[in-house]
Amino acid sequence: MTKDNIKEKNSEALNKSIGKNRILILHNDEVNTFDFVIESLVKVCEHDEIQAEQCAFITHYKGKCDVKKGALNTLRTMKNKLIDRGLSVTIDD
């Protein structure tokens, strides 16, 4: 393999990684109220009331819930805003 081929392969891998959709996951924390979690999902993740309510209940009963899928940069911003509100969230592949 030539240096140009290696650079091309690395560039392709990086582009796939950057463009790959990720998942924002809300984790149950046993601290925040349903109303606060719902309000946070509506404001930060742009959920409608019903979607936010369903995510809150799934998180409560299952321990976690996928609340948003998208580009890493977008999800990172949402994650930081939710963390600032005291919620427990992670981003997975």
N, C-alpha and C positions, 0 to 999 in steps of 0.2 A: 504494500500500500504506500502510495506517495504521501508527502506532507499535505498536498492539496486535498487528497481524498480523506485524510484524517480530519482536516479542518472542516470539510464539508459535512462529514458524519457528525462531528461534535456540534456544528451549527444546527443541523437538523434535529438532533436530540434536544438541544436547548430550546429551540422553537416549539417542539412538541410539549416540553415540560411547561413552558410559559403559557402556551395557549390551552393547556389542559384544564378542563373544568374540575373544580374542587368542591367539597361539601362542607358547609358550615354546620356544626353540630352543637346543639344546646344540651347541656347536662343538668340533671336535677341537682339542686343544691340544698333543698329542705329549708331555705331561708326566705326567699322572695315569695310574695303573694302571687296568686294567679293573675289578678288584675294588673300588677306591675309587670309581670312577664308578658302578658298580652299587649299592654301599652308599649312596651319596649320593642316587641316584634313588629308592631304596626309602624312605629316611628323609625326604627333603624332598618328593618328588612323590607319595609313597604308591603307587609302582609295586610290583607283585609281582616276585619274582626274575626270572622269565622275561621280563617286559616290560622290566625294567631292563637285562637282559643284551642283549636285542635292540636296544635304543636305543644301548647302548654300542658294539655291533658296527657298526650303521648309521653312527654318528658317526665311528668309526674309518675305515671304508671309503669313506664318501661325503663326509666333512668336516663334516657337521652332521645333526641329526635333530630333528624336532618331538617334544618329550617331554611336552607338556601343552597343552591348550586350555582356556580359561576366561576369567573376568572379569579385567580389568586389575589390580585391587587384589590378588586372590589370586595371580596370576602374578608380580606385583612382589615380593611377600613371598618366594615360592619362588626367584625370581631372586636376590634379595639373599642368601638362605641358601646357595645354590649358589656364588655369587661368594665368600662368606666361606669356603667350603671350597676355593677355588682353581680352580673350574671356569669355563669361558668360556660365558656364556649371554646371549641377547638376547630381546627380546619384539618380535614382528612382528604386523601386522594380519592 
